[in-house]
Amino acid sequence: MSIFRKKSLSVLLSEADESEKGLKRTLSSGALVALGIGAIIGAGLFSLTGIAAADHAGPAVTLSFVLAAVGCAFAGLCYAEFASMIPVAGSAYTYSYATMGEFMAWIIGWDLVLEYALGAATVGVSWSGYFNKLLHEFGIEMPLYLTKSFAEVDGGGINLPAIVIVCLLSLLLMRGTKESATLNNFLVIVKVAVVILFIVLGWKFINPANHTPYIPANTGTYGEFGWSGIASGAALVFFAFIGFDAVSTAAQEAKNPKKGMPVGILGSLAVCTVLYVLFSHVMTGLVPFQVFKGDASPAATAFKVTGYGFLQMGLIIAILAGYTSVILVMLMGQSRVFYSMSNDGLLPKFFGDIHPKFRTPWKTNIFFMFFVSIFAGFVPVTDLGHMVSIGTLLAFSLVCIGVIVMRKKMPDAPRSFKTPLVPFVPIMGVVVCGYLMYSLPIEAWIRLAIWMGLGVAIYFFYGQQKSKLNK
């Protein structure tokens, strides 16, 4: 009863065939690109940019985004090959099952819980903060005990807006993937339009003095400016690049996954990288980067100097749209991973049940609606952004290794998209992701070890015995 038993490629492909009980294929290549953009443009652009600039990289936060994007590009090319070969829901979990065996697949699936669920909770709390700013513009002030958790501030109670948005989007996901994608497409159009408007209007107000020096001297502490600061900034903003990973979780719902998955993954990554670099360049050029210290809304702070104050409310609305689509895609990605793990017997059948009418994993959506709401409503999760990043980096590294394994063990398997320059590209993906993981604080590693220890225990006490491959 080996923990390294693998699922054959033929079995995976048979699972991808649509049936009356399967997930419904409704997503076009354009919808997949929009899905990726929906997950990428959000907290990373509107909140983490300021934190990374003030605490780590200064104006060179643009280079942090470039470094993070390089790691994503290497991993994205590997993801694209797998997604075109194995168009099955589950993302890196499914790919690991085919290449490195069941135990490694469980590890990566459990890691994705950390990545998506806590990511959705973190963005939910940020969404709540901007929602309260919007209410303030209309002269409405919600009491502190309804907008902050008791663990976050004195006098706090529950973060009600964060819970509400998580629940509403979970209910939408139960209703259907097509309906969720339609809302996501609208939100993507709104926030991309405002991001471009911010870049165009703000460009002429850039003060070159704010970009001097472009790379502030290191303070003597690793990660505080200098080149190490750029790396630490990249590790922090990596949280914002999990969008194309979320695209791969929807492979079983793509109309033409062999074509659509590479387009969705690489297309969303390319578009968002360009927007990130331009946006952060403008933002740090409008005001000195030190202004962003402790600022949860740096984009709004920077935009004030442009003189376009009348657009302030529009900017807040766009940020809310951005956060909404991020939460939507993260919740969707998480439910698809648990759906795949349940179908393999590693989790109870409950998580794999498909709604008879809407054909969505609705019970999984309900479970994560409550699970994510607890974190969003009662736990100050802003410091868990590092946990999301380290989980993402681990997933990317395993996918890169998986491509090398698959090329060696199944060189003749049909591939509609092939990762170029193997093994150079996947090896560089592991190197860059490993370097960024090294740049994260030790607390992130400790929390990851605790979470993974819990996952290993669940696998050996339940998953290993219940696995379909065990039968």
Kinemage of the C-alpha trace (Angstrom):
@kinemage 1
@onewidth
@group {chain A} dominant
@subgroup {mainchain}
@vectorlist {calphas} color= white
{ca met a 1} P 0.000 0.000 0.000
{ca ser a 2} L 2.427 2.631 -1.245
{ca ile a 3} L 1.913 6.296 -0.426
{ca phe a 4} L 3.564 7.069 -3.769
{ca arg a 5} L 0.985 5.282 -5.924
{ca lys a 6} L 0.025 7.353 -8.968
{ca lys a 7} L -3.063 7.924 -11.067
{ca ser a 8} L -2.459 7.013 -14.674
{ca leu a 9} L -2.853 9.628 -17.394
{ca ser a 10} L -5.587 7.541 -19.056
{ca val a 11} L -7.639 7.555 -15.842
{ca leu a 12} L -7.236 11.306 -15.459
{ca leu a 13} L -8.321 11.929 -19.040
{ca ser a 14} L -11.363 9.702 -18.646
{ca glu a 15} L -12.344 11.746 -15.596
{ca ala a 16} L -12.153 14.872 -17.734
{ca asp a 17} L -14.890 13.635 -20.074
{ca glu a 18} L -18.126 15.485 -19.441
{ca ser a 19} L -21.016 13.457 -18.164
{ca glu a 20} L -24.415 14.179 -16.703
{ca lys a 21} L -22.896 14.130 -13.230
{ca gly a 22} L -19.753 16.075 -14.111
{ca leu a 23} L -18.869 19.735 -14.003
{ca lys a 24} L -20.286 21.755 -16.872
{ca arg a 25} L -17.925 23.105 -19.557
{ca thr a 26} L -18.909 26.767 -19.952
{ca leu a 27} L -15.648 28.782 -19.891
{ca ser a 28} L -14.089 30.132 -23.095
{ca ser a 29} L -10.426 31.185 -23.476
{ca gly a 30} L -11.430 34.808 -22.928
{ca ala a 31} L -13.362 33.903 -19.785
{ca leu a 32} L -10.306 32.017 -18.484
{ca val a 33} L -8.068 35.050 -19.063
{ca ala a 34} L -10.638 37.210 -17.251
{ca leu a 35} L -10.760 34.617 -14.455
{ca gly a 36} L -7.001 34.941 -13.999
{ca ile a 37} L -7.070 38.736 -14.116
{ca gly a 38} L -9.926 38.638 -11.627
{ca ala a 39} L -7.739 36.802 -9.101
{ca ile a 40} L -4.505 38.676 -9.776
{ca ile a 41} L -5.644 42.303 -9.707
{ca gly a 42} L -6.841 42.975 -6.199
{ca ala a 43} L -5.164 43.136 -2.812
{ca gly a 44} L -1.694 42.894 -4.327
{ca leu a 45} L -2.180 46.003 -6.416
{ca phe a 46} L -4.289 48.148 -4.125
{ca ser a 47} L -2.820 47.310 -0.705
{ca leu a 48} L 0.370 45.217 -0.798
{ca thr a 49} L 2.118 47.570 -3.237
{ca gly a 50} L 2.296 50.273 -0.589
{ca ile a 51} L 3.428 47.863 2.139
{ca ala a 52} L 6.150 46.391 -0.072
{ca ala a 53} L 7.364 49.883 -1.043
{ca ala a 54} L 7.351 51.344 2.488
{ca asp a 55} L 8.878 48.365 4.295
{ca his a 56} L 11.088 46.639 1.742
{ca ala a 57} L 11.813 48.017 -1.731
{ca gly a 58} L 10.984 51.725 -1.982
{ca pro a 59} L 10.388 52.875 -5.573
{ca ala a 60} L 12.049 49.629 -6.714
{ca val a 61} L 8.837 47.808 -5.814
{ca thr a 62} L 8.428 47.724 -9.592
{ca leu a 63} L 11.434 45.392 -9.676
{ca ser a 64} L 9.815 43.299 -6.925
{ca phe a 65} L 6.857 42.765 -9.224
{ca val a 66} L 9.182 41.882 -12.097
{ca leu a 67} L 11.051 39.340 -9.952
{ca ala a 68} L 7.799 37.791 -8.744
{ca ala a 69} L 6.520 37.704 -12.329
{ca val a 70} L 9.690 35.912 -13.501
{ca gly a 71} L 9.069 33.145 -10.984
{ca cys a 72} L 5.436 33.030 -12.058
{ca ala a 73} L 6.408 32.879 -15.736
{ca phe a 74} L 8.611 29.819 -15.214
{ca ala a 75} L 5.887 28.136 -13.161
{ca gly a 76} L 3.153 29.312 -15.543
{ca leu a 77} L 4.830 27.617 -18.506
{ca cys a 78} L 4.880 24.377 -16.504
{ca tyr a 79} L 1.261 24.836 -15.442
{ca ala a 80} L 0.264 25.386 -19.071
{ca glu a 81} L 1.790 22.065 -20.174
{ca phe a 82} L 0.045 20.149 -17.408
{ca ala a 83} L -3.290 21.909 -17.887
{ca ser a 84} L -3.302 21.088 -21.604
{ca met a 85} L -2.340 17.453 -20.924
{ca ile a 86} L -4.583 16.866 -17.907
{ca pro a 87} L -7.687 19.082 -18.243
{ca val a 88} L -9.102 17.997 -14.890
{ca ala a 89} L -10.236 20.123 -11.955
{ca gly a 90} L -7.746 20.294 -9.090
{ca ser a 91} L -4.775 22.290 -10.379
{ca ala a 92} L -1.396 21.348 -8.875
{ca tyr a 93} L -3.032 18.634 -6.757
{ca thr a 94} L -4.091 16.692 -9.852
{ca tyr a 95} L -0.744 17.191 -11.598
{ca ser a 96} L 1.173 15.967 -8.545
{ca tyr a 97} L -1.050 12.860 -8.332
{ca ala a 98} L 0.000 11.892 -11.857
{ca thr a 99} L 3.715 12.559 -11.424
{ca met a 100} L 4.852 12.275 -7.797
{ca gly a 101} L 2.217 10.050 -6.240
{ca glu a 102} L -0.681 10.211 -3.831
{ca phe a 103} L 1.102 11.471 -0.720
{ca met a 104} L 2.688 14.418 -2.541
{ca ala a 105} L -0.675 15.111 -4.168
{ca trp a 106} L -2.282 15.253 -0.724
{ca ile a 107} L 0.445 17.597 0.529
{ca ile a 108} L -0.090 19.998 -2.354
{ca gly a 109} L -3.878 19.784 -2.052
{ca trp a 110} L -3.690 20.577 1.649
{ca asp a 111} L -1.294 23.400 0.833
{ca leu a 112} L -3.838 24.825 -1.619
{ca val a 113} L -6.377 24.992 1.228
{ca leu a 114} L -3.979 27.356 2.951
{ca glu a 115} L -3.413 29.324 -0.231
{ca tyr a 116} L -7.032 29.853 -1.283
{ca ala a 117} L -9.060 29.791 1.928
{ca leu a 118} L -6.833 32.103 3.956
{ca gly a 119} L -6.272 34.223 0.859
{ca ala a 120} L -10.016 34.698 0.452
{ca ala a 121} L -10.336 35.563 4.153
{ca thr a 122} L -7.497 38.087 3.973
{ca val a 123} L -8.972 39.835 0.947
{ca gly a 124} L -12.400 39.725 2.601
{ca val a 125} L -11.060 41.767 5.518
{ca ser a 126} L -9.489 44.256 3.081
{ca trp a 127} L -12.788 44.440 1.191
{ca ser a 128} L -14.503 45.324 4.462
{ca gly a 129} L -12.061 48.182 5.082
{ca tyr a 130} L -12.719 49.788 1.697
{ca phe a 131} L -16.455 49.189 2.027
{ca asn a 132} L -16.412 51.186 5.251
{ca lys a 133} L -14.496 53.943 3.440
{ca leu a 134} L -17.242 54.034 0.818
{ca leu a 135} L -19.938 54.276 3.498
{ca his a 136} L -17.947 57.121 5.076
{ca glu a 137} L -18.135 59.030 1.779
{ca phe a 138} L -21.921 58.895 2.136
{ca gly a 139} L -21.804 59.963 5.777
{ca ile a 140} L -22.561 56.482 7.150
{ca glu a 141} L -20.458 55.149 10.034
{ca met a 142} L -20.817 51.529 11.133
{ca pro a 143} L -19.984 50.807 14.794
{ca leu a 144} L -16.527 49.435 15.533
{ca tyr a 145} L -17.859 46.177 16.978
{ca leu a 146} L -19.421 45.354 13.574
{ca thr a 147} L -16.398 46.213 11.404
{ca lys a 148} L -13.389 44.937 13.392
{ca ser a 149} L -12.821 41.624 15.128
{ca phe a 150} L -12.357 41.519 18.905
{ca ala a 151} L -8.876 40.059 18.339
{ca glu a 152} L -7.837 42.987 16.166
{ca val a 153} L -8.718 46.095 18.199
{ca asp a 154} L -10.099 46.987 21.610
{ca gly a 155} L -13.831 47.439 21.340
{ca gly a 156} L -14.046 45.266 18.259
{ca gly a 157} L -16.454 42.383 17.905
{ca ile a 158} L -17.077 40.876 14.479
{ca asn a 159} L -16.120 41.947 10.965
{ca leu a 160} L -19.630 41.722 9.581
{ca pro a 161} L -19.031 43.140 6.055
{ca ala a 162} L -16.263 40.578 5.470
{ca ile a 163} L -18.585 37.734 6.455
{ca val a 164} L -21.408 39.064 4.270
{ca ile a 165} L -19.293 39.328 1.101
{ca val a 166} L -17.867 35.813 1.600
{ca cys a 167} L -21.358 34.369 2.060
{ca leu a 168} L -22.867 36.200 -0.915
{ca leu a 169} L -20.109 35.063 -3.286
{ca ser a 170} L -20.296 31.488 -1.977
{ca leu a 171} L -24.033 31.444 -2.703
{ca leu a 172} L -23.331 32.772 -6.206
{ca leu a 173} L -20.816 29.988 -6.810
{ca met a 174} L -23.427 27.429 -5.787
{ca arg a 175} L -25.756 28.921 -8.396
{ca gly a 176} L -23.408 28.148 -11.276
{ca thr a 177} L -19.966 28.669 -12.799
{ca lys a 178} L -21.302 30.504 -15.845
{ca glu a 179} L -23.172 33.015 -13.700
{ca ser a 180} L -20.103 33.513 -11.508
{ca ala a 181} L -17.893 34.021 -14.571
{ca thr a 182} L -20.348 36.603 -15.970
{ca leu a 183} L -20.111 38.666 -12.772
{ca asn a 184} L -16.343 38.229 -12.744
{ca asn a 185} L -16.056 39.492 -16.340
{ca phe a 186} L -17.981 42.648 -15.411
{ca leu a 187} L -15.838 43.264 -12.316
{ca val a 188} L -12.640 42.737 -14.319
{ca ile a 189} L -13.709 45.332 -16.903
{ca val a 190} L -14.478 47.881 -14.166
{ca lys a 191} L -11.246 47.521 -12.236
{ca val a 192} L -8.953 47.277 -15.275
{ca ala a 193} L -10.528 50.466 -16.662
{ca val a 194} L -9.864 52.321 -13.396
{ca val a 195} L -6.318 50.937 -13.118
{ca ile a 196} L -5.576 52.245 -16.616
{ca leu a 197} L -7.215 55.565 -15.727
{ca phe a 198} L -5.025 55.813 -12.606
{ca ile a 199} L -1.910 55.201 -14.706
{ca val a 200} L -2.873 57.660 -17.470
{ca leu a 201} L -4.026 60.493 -15.187
{ca gly a 202} L -1.283 60.018 -12.623
{ca trp a 203} L 1.620 59.753 -15.062
{ca lys a 204} L 1.927 63.511 -15.667
{ca phe a 205} L 1.995 64.165 -11.899
{ca ile a 206} L 5.014 61.926 -11.264
{ca asn a 207} L 7.739 63.771 -9.331
{ca pro a 208} L 11.156 62.355 -10.345
{ca ala a 209} L 12.483 63.237 -6.876
{ca asn a 210} L 10.241 60.557 -5.410
{ca his a 211} L 12.082 57.960 -7.498
{ca thr a 212} L 15.514 59.041 -6.236
{ca pro a 213} L 17.238 56.866 -5.214
{ca tyr a 214} L 15.331 54.216 -7.086
{ca ile a 215} L 16.825 51.457 -4.940
{ca pro a 216} L 17.225 52.824 -1.379
{ca ala a 217} L 20.338 51.689 0.477
{ca asn a 218} L 19.971 48.652 2.700
{ca thr a 219} L 19.597 49.510 6.399
{ca gly a 220} L 21.867 46.666 7.472
{ca thr a 221} L 18.949 44.283 7.985
{ca tyr a 222} L 18.078 41.671 5.372
{ca gly a 223} L 14.906 42.643 3.533
{ca glu a 224} L 14.967 46.327 4.453
{ca phe a 225} L 15.726 47.978 1.103
{ca gly a 226} L 18.627 47.284 -1.214
{ca trp a 227} L 18.520 44.133 -3.350
{ca ser a 228} L 17.395 41.992 -0.425
{ca gly a 229} L 14.508 44.424 0.024
{ca ile a 230} L 13.487 43.873 -3.591
{ca ala a 231} L 13.469 40.096 -2.967
{ca ser a 232} L 11.470 40.460 0.257
{ca gly a 233} L 9.044 42.760 -1.540
{ca ala a 234} L 8.675 40.162 -4.290
{ca ala a 235} L 7.954 37.451 -1.704
{ca leu a 236} L 5.262 39.658 -0.180
{ca val a 237} L 3.534 40.639 -3.432
{ca phe a 238} L 3.700 37.053 -4.684
{ca phe a 239} L 0.374 36.726 -2.886
{ca ala a 240} L -1.059 38.743 -5.770
{ca phe a 241} L 0.084 36.351 -8.502
{ca ile a 242} L -2.016 33.288 -7.710
{ca gly a 243} L -4.543 34.140 -10.407
{ca phe a 244} L -3.199 31.840 -13.115
{ca asp a 245} L -3.015 29.064 -10.530
{ca ala a 246} L -6.738 29.581 -9.971
{ca val a 247} L -7.311 29.337 -13.739
{ca ser a 248} L -5.909 25.812 -13.741
{ca thr a 249} L -8.448 24.708 -11.106
{ca ala a 250} L -11.213 25.376 -13.665
{ca ala a 251} L -9.741 23.108 -16.376
{ca gln a 252} L -12.678 20.715 -16.195
{ca glu a 253} L -15.086 23.570 -16.891
{ca ala a 254} L -13.214 24.987 -19.915
{ca lys a 255} L -14.844 24.550 -23.319
{ca asn a 256} L -11.523 23.742 -25.008
{ca pro a 257} L -8.981 23.159 -22.214
{ca lys a 258} L -6.102 22.105 -24.470
{ca lys a 259} L -6.154 25.542 -26.095
{ca gly a 260} L -7.847 27.630 -23.444
{ca met a 261} L -5.708 26.705 -20.427
{ca pro a 262} L -2.338 27.928 -21.820
{ca val a 263} L -4.026 31.095 -23.134
{ca gly a 264} L -5.780 31.717 -19.816
{ca ile a 265} L -2.718 31.083 -17.663
{ca leu a 266} L -0.061 32.951 -19.638
{ca gly a 267} L -2.417 35.655 -20.941
{ca ser a 268} L -3.647 36.707 -17.500
{ca leu a 269} L -0.082 36.678 -16.135
{ca ala a 270} L 1.232 38.884 -18.961
{ca val a 271} L -1.572 41.447 -18.757
{ca cys a 272} L -1.380 41.799 -14.993
{ca thr a 273} L 2.414 42.028 -14.828
{ca val a 274} L 2.400 45.027 -17.176
{ca leu a 275} L -0.373 46.718 -15.192
{ca tyr a 276} L 1.383 46.043 -11.862
{ca val a 277} L 4.687 47.553 -12.970
{ca leu a 278} L 3.080 50.671 -14.458
{ca phe a 279} L 0.719 51.158 -11.520
{ca ser a 280} L 3.449 50.832 -8.872
{ca his a 281} L 5.746 53.155 -10.867
{ca val a 282} L 3.074 55.855 -10.927
{ca met a 283} L 2.039 55.349 -7.311
{ca thr a 284} L 5.568 55.692 -5.906
{ca gly a 285} L 6.167 58.672 -8.211
{ca leu a 286} L 3.173 60.642 -6.942
{ca val a 287} L 4.273 60.721 -3.281
{ca pro a 288} L 7.368 59.615 -1.310
{ca phe a 289} L 7.199 55.897 -0.580
{ca gln a 290} L 7.582 56.542 3.172
{ca val a 291} L 4.019 57.934 3.146
{ca phe a 292} L 2.667 54.408 2.618
{ca lys a 293} L 3.965 53.181 6.000
{ca gly a 294} L 1.021 51.515 7.717
{ca asp a 295} L -1.409 52.767 5.052
{ca ala a 296} L -4.060 50.199 4.117
{ca ser a 297} L -5.199 52.241 1.106
{ca pro a 298} L -2.015 53.549 -0.568
{ca ala a 299} L -3.594 53.923 -4.001
{ca ala a 300} L -6.234 56.298 -2.653
{ca thr a 301} L -3.563 58.222 -0.713
{ca ala a 302} L -1.366 58.680 -3.773
{ca phe a 303} L -4.249 59.643 -6.053
{ca lys a 304} L -5.126 62.677 -3.904
{ca val a 305} L -2.153 64.666 -5.269
{ca thr a 306} L -3.410 64.444 -8.853
{ca gly a 307} L -6.167 66.961 -8.270
{ca tyr a 308} L -8.784 64.532 -9.520
{ca gly a 309} L -10.437 64.262 -6.130
{ca phe a 310} L -13.832 63.824 -7.727
{ca leu a 311} L -12.678 60.396 -8.902
{ca gln a 312} L -11.835 59.270 -5.374
{ca met a 313} L -15.145 57.499 -4.883
{ca gly a 314} L -14.795 55.814 -8.255
{ca leu a 315} L -11.376 54.525 -7.222
{ca ile a 316} L -12.797 53.034 -4.025
{ca ile a 317} L -15.603 51.358 -5.983
{ca ala a 318} L -13.068 49.902 -8.418
{ca ile a 319} L -10.992 48.564 -5.537
{ca leu a 320} L -14.103 46.939 -4.082
{ca ala a 321} L -14.774 45.392 -7.498
{ca gly a 322} L -11.211 44.124 -7.590
{ca tyr a 323} L -11.427 42.562 -4.160
{ca thr a 324} L -14.811 41.018 -4.950
{ca ser a 325} L -13.508 39.192 -8.009
{ca val a 326} L -10.426 37.989 -6.105
{ca ile a 327} L -12.582 36.476 -3.350
{ca leu a 328} L -14.855 34.921 -5.983
{ca val a 329} L -12.014 33.208 -7.850
{ca met a 330} L -10.283 32.021 -4.653
{ca leu a 331} L -13.480 30.471 -3.318
{ca met a 332} L -14.081 28.819 -6.673
{ca gly a 333} L -10.528 27.446 -6.868
{ca gln a 334} L -10.685 26.041 -3.352
{ca ser a 335} L -13.966 24.228 -3.931
{ca arg a 336} L -12.583 22.606 -7.114
{ca val a 337} L -9.516 21.290 -5.298
{ca phe a 338} L -11.643 19.684 -2.571
{ca tyr a 339} L -13.994 18.344 -5.272
{ca ser a 340} L -11.085 16.518 -6.910
{ca met a 341} L -9.695 15.221 -3.613
{ca ser a 342} L -13.123 13.905 -2.648
{ca asn a 343} L -13.520 12.109 -5.978
{ca asp a 344} L -10.219 10.364 -5.282
{ca gly a 345} L -11.470 9.184 -1.895
{ca leu a 346} L -8.967 11.253 0.098
{ca leu a 347} L -11.782 13.343 1.563
{ca pro a 348} L -15.379 12.377 2.463
{ca lys a 349} L -17.869 12.008 -0.403
{ca phe a 350} L -19.685 15.075 0.951
{ca phe a 351} L -17.121 17.348 -0.755
{ca gly a 352} L -17.644 15.780 -4.175
{ca asp a 353} L -21.435 15.959 -4.385
{ca ile a 354} L -22.677 17.874 -7.450
{ca his a 355} L -25.925 19.843 -7.346
{ca pro a 356} L -28.476 18.064 -9.591
{ca lys a 357} L -29.580 21.308 -11.282
{ca phe a 358} L -26.663 23.738 -11.113
{ca arg a 359} L -23.923 21.077 -11.468
{ca thr a 360} L -21.602 22.742 -8.987
{ca pro a 361} L -19.912 21.257 -5.871
{ca trp a 362} L -22.429 23.081 -3.699
{ca lys a 363} L -21.774 21.284 -0.424
{ca thr a 364} L -18.097 22.191 -0.659
{ca asn a 365} L -19.138 25.793 -1.303
{ca ile a 366} L -21.252 25.706 1.870
{ca phe a 367} L -18.388 24.253 3.914
{ca phe a 368} L -15.937 26.924 2.807
{ca met a 369} L -18.528 29.647 3.197
{ca phe a 370} L -18.490 28.920 6.939
{ca phe a 371} L -14.769 28.093 7.158
{ca val a 372} L -13.582 31.264 5.407
{ca ser a 373} L -16.198 33.400 7.200
{ca ile a 374} L -14.751 32.413 10.573
{ca phe a 375} L -11.307 33.700 9.584
{ca ala a 376} L -12.677 36.789 7.850
{ca gly a 377} L -15.011 37.714 10.694
{ca phe a 378} L -13.071 36.875 13.830
{ca val a 379} L -9.342 36.583 13.089
{ca pro a 380} L -6.929 39.420 12.218
{ca val a 381} L -5.493 37.716 9.144
{ca thr a 382} L -3.399 40.554 7.707
{ca asp a 383} L -0.222 38.901 9.023
{ca leu a 384} L -1.182 35.658 7.248
{ca gly a 385} L -0.428 37.101 3.806
{ca his a 386} L 3.019 35.546 4.176
{ca met a 387} L 1.383 32.150 4.754
{ca val a 388} L -0.554 32.507 1.511
{ca ser a 389} L 2.646 33.428 -0.349
{ca ile a 390} L 4.678 30.528 1.045
{ca gly a 391} L 1.877 28.101 0.184
{ca thr a 392} L 1.716 29.440 -3.363
{ca leu a 393} L 5.479 29.227 -3.816
{ca leu a 394} L 5.502 25.626 -2.589
{ca ala a 395} L 2.751 24.699 -5.042
{ca phe a 396} L 4.593 26.328 -7.947
{ca ser a 397} L 7.838 24.529 -7.083
{ca leu a 398} L 6.159 21.113 -7.047
{ca val a 399} L 4.499 21.748 -10.417
{ca cys a 400} L 7.886 22.656 -11.932
{ca ile a 401} L 9.403 19.446 -10.566
{ca gly a 402} L 6.410 17.513 -11.890
{ca val a 403} L 7.078 18.629 -15.486
{ca ile a 404} L 10.602 17.206 -15.329
{ca val a 405} L 9.282 13.917 -13.911
{ca met a 406} L 6.525 13.660 -16.528
{ca arg a 407} L 8.915 14.360 -19.414
{ca lys a 408} L 11.180 11.551 -18.216
{ca lys a 409} L 8.496 8.965 -17.435
{ca met a 410} L 5.970 9.792 -20.177
{ca pro a 411} L 7.933 11.422 -23.009
{ca asp a 412} L 5.456 10.332 -25.715
{ca ala a 413} L 2.258 11.498 -24.013
{ca pro a 414} L 0.289 13.954 -26.182
{ca arg a 415} L 0.950 17.581 -25.289
{ca ser a 416} L -0.898 20.367 -27.070
{ca phe a 417} L 1.400 22.815 -25.262
{ca lys a 418} L 4.993 22.013 -24.329
{ca thr a 419} L 7.055 23.929 -21.795
{ca pro a 420} L 10.110 25.255 -23.688
{ca leu a 421} L 13.724 24.614 -22.687
{ca val a 422} L 13.095 21.712 -20.310
{ca pro a 423} L 14.729 21.171 -17.830
{ca phe a 424} L 16.069 24.759 -17.707
{ca val a 425} L 12.665 26.473 -17.326
{ca pro a 426} L 11.304 24.217 -14.536
{ca ile a 427} L 14.635 24.249 -12.686
{ca met a 428} L 14.698 28.064 -12.802
{ca gly a 429} L 11.111 28.056 -11.549
{ca val a 430} L 12.191 26.021 -8.502
{ca val a 431} L 15.240 28.252 -7.942
{ca val a 432} L 13.319 31.543 -8.095
{ca cys a 433} L 10.418 30.250 -5.975
{ca gly a 434} L 12.869 28.779 -3.460
{ca tyr a 435} L 14.723 32.100 -3.214
{ca leu a 436} L 11.480 33.954 -2.562
{ca met a 437} L 10.495 31.412 0.100
{ca tyr a 438} L 13.874 32.003 1.743
{ca ser a 439} L 13.071 35.727 1.809
{ca leu a 440} L 9.936 35.179 3.919
{ca pro a 441} L 10.080 35.501 7.733
{ca ile a 442} L 10.633 32.460 9.930
{ca glu a 443} L 7.097 32.775 11.322
{ca ala a 444} L 5.704 31.876 7.901
{ca trp a 445} L 7.789 28.685 7.852
{ca ile a 446} L 6.662 27.705 11.372
{ca arg a 447} L 2.972 28.204 10.527
{ca leu a 448} L 3.420 26.256 7.297
{ca ala a 449} L 5.044 23.371 9.215
{ca ile a 450} L 2.170 23.277 11.735
{ca trp a 451} L -0.457 23.317 8.977
{ca met a 452} L 1.324 20.616 7.000
{ca gly a 453} L 1.730 18.476 10.130
{ca leu a 454} L -2.035 18.570 10.617
{ca gly a 455} L -2.551 17.613 6.971
{ca val a 456} L -0.161 14.659 7.187
{ca ala a 457} L -2.050 13.349 10.220
{ca ile a 458} L -5.395 13.527 8.383
{ca tyr a 459} L -3.935 11.695 5.393
{ca phe a 460} L -2.576 8.756 7.389
{ca phe a 461} L -5.656 8.457 9.624
{ca tyr a 462} L -8.233 8.835 6.814
{ca gly a 463} L -7.082 9.479 3.264
{ca gln a 464} L -4.648 6.605 2.863
{ca gln a 465} L -7.265 3.994 3.841
{ca lys a 466} L -10.173 5.572 1.959
{ca ser a 467} L -8.268 6.317 -1.247
{ca lys a 468} L -9.832 4.836 -4.392
{ca leu a 469} L -6.400 3.649 -5.481
{ca asn a 470} L -6.264 1.622 -2.248
{ca lys a 471} L -9.237 -0.382 -3.523
